[in-house]
């Protein structure tokens, strides 16, 4: 899949990554793959990771708000930080 990430703190933003897919992969999983293989400094918030309980992973996915731990990662996806919250770093915002 192709993942484009807009990072609030990075003047080089956005960056696009080709991420190998696996069954059941979510956008949060894809971002972790990017952190592991390209840039460990990429900031993304999460706690429960797929339990859809903490709601810390909210981002804009292809222009719509979503909890990225529940969005399947397939095809082409663009992720941005929520626009209506103060930005902390990259995809992390004040909750
Ligand atoms: S990581 Fe908790 S809702 Fe997504």
Boltz pocket constraint, residues with backbone or C-beta under 6 A from the ligand:
constraints:
  - pocket:
      binder: B
      contacts: [[A, 45], [A, 46], [A, 47], [A, 48], [A, 49], [A, 50], [A, 51], [A, 52], [A, 53], [A, 54], [A, 55], [A, 56], [A, 57], [A, 58], [A, 67], [A, 68], [A, 69], [A, 70]]
      max_distance: 6.0
